[in-house]
Amino acid sequence: MARAKNYCGKMREIDNPYETWTLDHAGWTWQVLKKYQTPENEKKNPYARWLVAAKSPETYGSWEMGDTYVHEIKNSGAVRTINPIFREEMKELGIGIPSN
């Protein structure tokens, strides 16, 4: 069986993330810059992580970069927005983007 390709495994710039997750009522924003595993493997791994740039009231308007657990973002109630450029790249490859 062939290994699934991780299409989000290459680091992107803060202004061109794969996804943006926002938690408006708390003032949090996460820009997903890299995913270390495929979505299928993330579901199996409670310690799956993403490289993100995060902005919150505690960062005083600046971005802080680092790894965060996937479940911390997904379980926060944050809303996902997929970068239109990434969506087009996947469309050109004939690959659908998985839901949350």
Rosetta constraint file for C-alpha pairs under 8 A:
AtomPair CA 4 CA 38 HARMONIC 7.06 0.50
AtomPair CA 5 CA 38 HARMONIC 7.02 0.50
AtomPair CA 6 CA 35 HARMONIC 7.79 0.50
AtomPair CA 6 CA 36 HARMONIC 7.76 0.50
AtomPair CA 6 CA 37 HARMONIC 6.31 0.50
AtomPair CA 6 CA 38 HARMONIC 5.01 0.50
AtomPair CA 7 CA 38 HARMONIC 7.78 0.50
AtomPair CA 8 CA 18 HARMONIC 6.96 0.50
AtomPair CA 8 CA 33 HARMONIC 7.98 0.50
AtomPair CA 8 CA 34 HARMONIC 5.63 0.50
AtomPair CA 8 CA 35 HARMONIC 5.30 0.50
AtomPair CA 8 CA 36 HARMONIC 7.65 0.50
AtomPair CA 8 CA 38 HARMONIC 7.96 0.50
AtomPair CA 9 CA 34 HARMONIC 5.42 0.50
AtomPair CA 9 CA 35 HARMONIC 5.26 0.50
AtomPair CA 9 CA 36 HARMONIC 5.78 0.50
AtomPair CA 9 CA 37 HARMONIC 7.37 0.50
AtomPair CA 10 CA 33 HARMONIC 8.00 0.50
AtomPair CA 10 CA 34 HARMONIC 5.96 0.50
AtomPair CA 10 CA 35 HARMONIC 7.88 0.50
AtomPair CA 11 CA 33 HARMONIC 5.40 0.50
AtomPair CA 11 CA 34 HARMONIC 4.90 0.50
AtomPair CA 12 CA 16 HARMONIC 6.20 0.50
AtomPair CA 12 CA 17 HARMONIC 5.72 0.50
AtomPair CA 12 CA 18 HARMONIC 7.41 0.50
AtomPair CA 12 CA 33 HARMONIC 4.97 0.50
AtomPair CA 12 CA 34 HARMONIC 6.72 0.50
AtomPair CA 13 CA 17 HARMONIC 6.19 0.50
AtomPair CA 13 CA 33 HARMONIC 6.61 0.50
AtomPair CA 14 CA 31 HARMONIC 6.57 0.50
AtomPair CA 14 CA 33 HARMONIC 6.76 0.50
AtomPair CA 14 CA 53 HARMONIC 6.62 0.50
AtomPair CA 16 CA 83 HARMONIC 7.24 0.50
AtomPair CA 17 CA 31 HARMONIC 5.69 0.50
AtomPair CA 17 CA 32 HARMONIC 5.47 0.50
AtomPair CA 17 CA 33 HARMONIC 5.05 0.50
AtomPair CA 17 CA 83 HARMONIC 6.50 0.50
AtomPair CA 18 CA 31 HARMONIC 7.49 0.50
AtomPair CA 18 CA 32 HARMONIC 5.64 0.50
AtomPair CA 18 CA 33 HARMONIC 6.10 0.50
AtomPair CA 18 CA 34 HARMONIC 7.47 0.50
AtomPair CA 18 CA 82 HARMONIC 6.34 0.50
AtomPair CA 18 CA 83 HARMONIC 5.56 0.50
AtomPair CA 18 CA 86 HARMONIC 6.03 0.50
AtomPair CA 19 CA 31 HARMONIC 6.06 0.50
AtomPair CA 19 CA 32 HARMONIC 5.24 0.50
AtomPair CA 19 CA 33 HARMONIC 7.75 0.50
AtomPair CA 19 CA 80 HARMONIC 6.68 0.50
AtomPair CA 19 CA 81 HARMONIC 5.67 0.50
AtomPair CA 19 CA 82 HARMONIC 4.48 0.50
AtomPair CA 19 CA 83 HARMONIC 5.49 0.50
AtomPair CA 20 CA 29 HARMONIC 7.01 0.50
AtomPair CA 20 CA 30 HARMONIC 5.69 0.50
AtomPair CA 20 CA 31 HARMONIC 4.62 0.50
AtomPair CA 20 CA 32 HARMONIC 6.13 0.50
AtomPair CA 20 CA 80 HARMONIC 5.75 0.50
AtomPair CA 20 CA 81 HARMONIC 5.14 0.50
AtomPair CA 20 CA 82 HARMONIC 6.39 0.50
AtomPair CA 20 CA 83 HARMONIC 7.32 0.50
AtomPair CA 21 CA 29 HARMONIC 5.76 0.50
AtomPair CA 21 CA 30 HARMONIC 5.14 0.50
AtomPair CA 21 CA 31 HARMONIC 6.58 0.50
AtomPair CA 21 CA 32 HARMONIC 7.86 0.50
AtomPair CA 21 CA 73 HARMONIC 7.57 0.50
AtomPair CA 21 CA 78 HARMONIC 5.66 0.50
AtomPair CA 21 CA 79 HARMONIC 5.27 0.50
AtomPair CA 21 CA 80 HARMONIC 4.47 0.50
AtomPair CA 21 CA 81 HARMONIC 6.25 0.50
AtomPair CA 22 CA 27 HARMONIC 7.74 0.50
AtomPair CA 22 CA 28 HARMONIC 5.80 0.50
AtomPair CA 22 CA 29 HARMONIC 4.49 0.50
AtomPair CA 22 CA 30 HARMONIC 6.42 0.50
AtomPair CA 22 CA 78 HARMONIC 5.04 0.50
AtomPair CA 22 CA 79 HARMONIC 5.29 0.50
AtomPair CA 22 CA 80 HARMONIC 6.75 0.50
AtomPair CA 23 CA 27 HARMONIC 6.05 0.50
AtomPair CA 23 CA 28 HARMONIC 5.08 0.50
AtomPair CA 23 CA 29 HARMONIC 6.36 0.50
AtomPair CA 23 CA 76 HARMONIC 7.61 0.50
AtomPair CA 23 CA 77 HARMONIC 6.83 0.50
AtomPair CA 23 CA 78 HARMONIC 4.54 0.50
AtomPair CA 23 CA 79 HARMONIC 6.57 0.50
AtomPair CA 24 CA 28 HARMONIC 6.32 0.50
AtomPair CA 24 CA 29 HARMONIC 7.84 0.50
AtomPair CA 24 CA 78 HARMONIC 7.88 0.50
AtomPair CA 26 CA 56 HARMONIC 7.82 0.50
AtomPair CA 27 CA 55 HARMONIC 7.89 0.50
AtomPair CA 27 CA 56 HARMONIC 5.45 0.50
AtomPair CA 27 CA 57 HARMONIC 6.12 0.50
AtomPair CA 28 CA 54 HARMONIC 7.24 0.50
AtomPair CA 28 CA 55 HARMONIC 5.75 0.50
AtomPair CA 28 CA 56 HARMONIC 4.47 0.50
AtomPair CA 28 CA 57 HARMONIC 7.27 0.50
AtomPair CA 29 CA 54 HARMONIC 5.66 0.50
AtomPair CA 29 CA 55 HARMONIC 5.21 0.50
AtomPair CA 29 CA 56 HARMONIC 6.51 0.50
AtomPair CA 30 CA 52 HARMONIC 6.04 0.50
AtomPair CA 30 CA 53 HARMONIC 5.70 0.50
AtomPair CA 30 CA 54 HARMONIC 4.48 0.50
AtomPair CA 30 CA 55 HARMONIC 6.56 0.50
AtomPair CA 31 CA 52 HARMONIC 5.32 0.50
AtomPair CA 31 CA 53 HARMONIC 5.08 0.50
AtomPair CA 31 CA 54 HARMONIC 6.36 0.50
AtomPair CA 32 CA 50 HARMONIC 6.65 0.50
AtomPair CA 32 CA 51 HARMONIC 6.19 0.50
AtomPair CA 32 CA 52 HARMONIC 4.61 0.50
AtomPair CA 32 CA 53 HARMONIC 6.76 0.50
AtomPair CA 33 CA 50 HARMONIC 7.47 0.50
AtomPair CA 33 CA 51 HARMONIC 5.55 0.50
AtomPair CA 33 CA 52 HARMONIC 5.34 0.50
AtomPair CA 33 CA 53 HARMONIC 7.13 0.50
AtomPair CA 34 CA 50 HARMONIC 5.80 0.50
AtomPair CA 34 CA 51 HARMONIC 5.03 0.50
AtomPair CA 34 CA 52 HARMONIC 7.07 0.50
AtomPair CA 35 CA 49 HARMONIC 6.90 0.50
AtomPair CA 35 CA 50 HARMONIC 4.71 0.50
AtomPair CA 35 CA 51 HARMONIC 6.44 0.50
AtomPair CA 36 CA 48 HARMONIC 7.59 0.50
AtomPair CA 36 CA 49 HARMONIC 6.61 0.50
AtomPair CA 36 CA 50 HARMONIC 6.25 0.50
AtomPair CA 36 CA 51 HARMONIC 7.97 0.50
AtomPair CA 37 CA 41 HARMONIC 5.94 0.50
AtomPair CA 37 CA 42 HARMONIC 5.97 0.50
AtomPair CA 37 CA 48 HARMONIC 7.26 0.50
AtomPair CA 38 CA 42 HARMONIC 6.17 0.50
AtomPair CA 39 CA 43 HARMONIC 6.36 0.50
AtomPair CA 39 CA 98 HARMONIC 7.46 0.50
AtomPair CA 40 CA 44 HARMONIC 6.95 0.50
AtomPair CA 41 CA 45 HARMONIC 6.28 0.50
AtomPair CA 42 CA 46 HARMONIC 7.40 0.50
AtomPair CA 42 CA 48 HARMONIC 5.34 0.50
AtomPair CA 42 CA 70 HARMONIC 7.86 0.50
AtomPair CA 46 CA 71 HARMONIC 7.33 0.50
AtomPair CA 47 CA 69 HARMONIC 6.19 0.50
AtomPair CA 47 CA 70 HARMONIC 7.63 0.50
AtomPair CA 48 CA 69 HARMONIC 5.79 0.50
AtomPair CA 48 CA 70 HARMONIC 5.79 0.50
AtomPair CA 48 CA 71 HARMONIC 7.76 0.50
AtomPair CA 49 CA 67 HARMONIC 6.16 0.50
AtomPair CA 49 CA 68 HARMONIC 5.33 0.50
AtomPair CA 49 CA 69 HARMONIC 4.28 0.50
AtomPair CA 49 CA 70 HARMONIC 5.08 0.50
AtomPair CA 50 CA 67 HARMONIC 5.41 0.50
AtomPair CA 50 CA 68 HARMONIC 5.59 0.50
AtomPair CA 50 CA 69 HARMONIC 6.47 0.50
AtomPair CA 50 CA 70 HARMONIC 6.24 0.50
AtomPair CA 51 CA 65 HARMONIC 7.20 0.50
AtomPair CA 51 CA 66 HARMONIC 5.51 0.50
AtomPair CA 51 CA 67 HARMONIC 4.37 0.50
AtomPair CA 51 CA 68 HARMONIC 6.53 0.50
AtomPair CA 52 CA 65 HARMONIC 5.63 0.50
AtomPair CA 52 CA 66 HARMONIC 5.65 0.50
AtomPair CA 52 CA 67 HARMONIC 6.02 0.50
AtomPair CA 52 CA 68 HARMONIC 6.94 0.50
AtomPair CA 53 CA 63 HARMONIC 5.62 0.50
AtomPair CA 53 CA 64 HARMONIC 5.32 0.50
AtomPair CA 53 CA 65 HARMONIC 4.27 0.50
AtomPair CA 53 CA 66 HARMONIC 6.61 0.50
AtomPair CA 54 CA 63 HARMONIC 5.34 0.50
AtomPair CA 54 CA 64 HARMONIC 5.23 0.50
AtomPair CA 54 CA 65 HARMONIC 6.27 0.50
AtomPair CA 55 CA 59 HARMONIC 5.93 0.50
AtomPair CA 55 CA 60 HARMONIC 7.92 0.50
AtomPair CA 55 CA 61 HARMONIC 6.41 0.50
AtomPair CA 55 CA 62 HARMONIC 6.10 0.50
AtomPair CA 55 CA 63 HARMONIC 4.96 0.50
AtomPair CA 55 CA 64 HARMONIC 6.52 0.50
AtomPair CA 56 CA 60 HARMONIC 7.04 0.50
AtomPair CA 56 CA 61 HARMONIC 6.99 0.50
AtomPair CA 57 CA 61 HARMONIC 7.04 0.50
AtomPair CA 59 CA 63 HARMONIC 6.85 0.50
AtomPair CA 59 CA 64 HARMONIC 7.20 0.50
AtomPair CA 68 CA 72 HARMONIC 7.34 0.50
AtomPair CA 69 CA 73 HARMONIC 7.17 0.50
AtomPair CA 70 CA 74 HARMONIC 6.28 0.50
AtomPair CA 71 CA 75 HARMONIC 5.58 0.50
AtomPair CA 72 CA 76 HARMONIC 6.12 0.50
AtomPair CA 73 CA 77 HARMONIC 7.49 0.50
AtomPair CA 73 CA 78 HARMONIC 6.50 0.50
AtomPair CA 74 CA 78 HARMONIC 6.40 0.50
AtomPair CA 74 CA 100 HARMONIC 7.74 0.50
AtomPair CA 82 CA 86 HARMONIC 7.26 0.50
AtomPair CA 82 CA 87 HARMONIC 6.78 0.50
AtomPair CA 83 CA 87 HARMONIC 6.24 0.50
AtomPair CA 84 CA 88 HARMONIC 6.18 0.50
AtomPair CA 85 CA 89 HARMONIC 6.27 0.50
AtomPair CA 86 CA 90 HARMONIC 6.27 0.50
AtomPair CA 87 CA 91 HARMONIC 6.14 0.50
AtomPair CA 87 CA 97 HARMONIC 7.35 0.50
AtomPair CA 88 CA 92 HARMONIC 6.12 0.50
AtomPair CA 89 CA 93 HARMONIC 6.50 0.50
AtomPair CA 90 CA 94 HARMONIC 6.19 0.50
AtomPair CA 90 CA 95 HARMONIC 5.14 0.50
AtomPair CA 90 CA 96 HARMONIC 6.55 0.50
AtomPair CA 90 CA 97 HARMONIC 7.17 0.50
AtomPair CA 91 CA 95 HARMONIC 5.73 0.50
AtomPair CA 91 CA 96 HARMONIC 6.76 0.50
